[in-house]
Amino acid sequence: MKRRKFITKYAYTPWYRTIRGVFAQLVLPFTIFQLIRTLFIPTVFDVLLLCVFIAIAVSIYFEIV
């Protein structure tokens, strides 16, 4: 039985941590803006973009990515 290696967020390269930090700060305002826009002018593209932003926000919050 192999032993699992747990990867911490400090094991990533510095440029990846920087990009992830920038996305973590920007995804919430973009998601809120897209939600407001989707409520007023609902198009298929807006709904899909909102779903993508929500998926990114959830994955960053739960540290999946």
Secondary structure, DSSP 8 states (H G I E B T S, - for coil): --------GGGS-HHHHHHHHHHHHHHHHHHHHHHHHHHHS--HHHHHHHHHHHHHHHHHHTT--
